[in-house]
Amino acid sequence: MVELVVTAEQAKLLAEAKDSVEIVDGKGNRLGFFARQFSGRDVTIAMSRAASGHAGRPTAEILERLKSLGNR
């Protein structure tokens, strides 16, 4: 695994982020995303949804939707 050391200011921004953070280089090229760890509340919500018996959308349908968004 690669370890990237951030400045104190960058670490503060990441720690305070409420959502995922897009990481870009100096030219604006997307390098990836920083995602927060799941909280206990996030896990509880996911478990509740999984136990509800409600069927989600098929992966193929989601992928098609994402592809269509890229064509705009």
matplotlib code that plots the C-alpha trace (Angstrom):
import matplotlib.pyplot as plt

x = [0.0, 1.2, 1.2, 0.6, 1.5, -0.7, -0.1, -1.8, -4.2, -5.1, -5.5, -7.9, -10.0, -10.2, -11.1, -13.9, -15.3, -18.9, -18.9, -16.3, -13.5, -12.3, -8.5, -7.0, -3.5, -2.3, -3.7, -7.2, -6.8, -8.9, -6.7, -9.3, -11.5, -11.1, -14.1, -15.0, -15.1, -18.6, -20.0, -22.1, -25.2, -24.3, -23.9, -27.3, -29.0, -27.5, -28.4, -32.0, -32.3, -30.9, -33.4, -36.4, -36.7, -37.0, -35.3, -32.7, -32.0, -29.9, -26.2, -26.7, -29.5, -27.3, -24.3, -26.5, -27.8, -24.2, -23.2, -26.1, -25.0, -21.5, -23.1, -24.5]
y = [0.0, 3.5, 6.0, 9.7, 12.3, 15.4, 18.8, 19.7, 22.0, 19.1, 16.7, 19.2, 19.5, 15.7, 15.3, 17.9, 16.6, 15.5, 13.7, 12.1, 14.4, 14.4, 14.4, 16.2, 17.2, 20.7, 20.6, 19.5, 15.9, 13.6, 11.2, 9.6, 10.1, 10.1, 8.4, 8.7, 5.5, 4.2, 5.3, 3.1, 4.9, 4.2, 0.5, 0.5, 2.1, -0.3, -3.3, -2.0, -1.5, -5.0, -6.6, -4.7, -7.2, -4.4, -5.4, -3.0, -2.2, -4.6, -3.7, -3.6, -1.0, 1.2, 0.9, 1.8, 4.9, 5.9, 5.5, 7.7, 10.4, 10.4, 11.1, 14.5]
z = [0.0, -0.8, 2.1, 1.3, 3.9, 3.8, 5.3, 8.6, 6.7, 4.3, 7.2, 8.8, 5.7, 5.3, 9.0, 8.8, 5.5, 5.7, 2.3, 0.1, -1.1, -4.7, -5.0, -8.0, -9.0, -9.7, -13.2, -12.0, -13.2, -11.0, -9.0, -6.8, -3.8, -0.1, 1.6, 5.2, 7.3, 7.9, 11.2, 13.5, 12.3, 8.6, 9.4, 11.3, 8.3, 5.9, 8.0, 8.4, 4.6, 3.9, 6.4, 4.9, 2.1, -0.4, -3.6, -4.9, -8.5, -10.5, -11.0, -14.8, -14.5, -12.3, -14.7, -17.6, -15.7, -14.9, -18.6, -19.7, -17.3, -18.9, -22.3, -21.3]

ax = plt.figure().add_subplot(projection="3d")
ax.plot(x, y, z, "-o")
ax.set_aspect("equal")
plt.show()
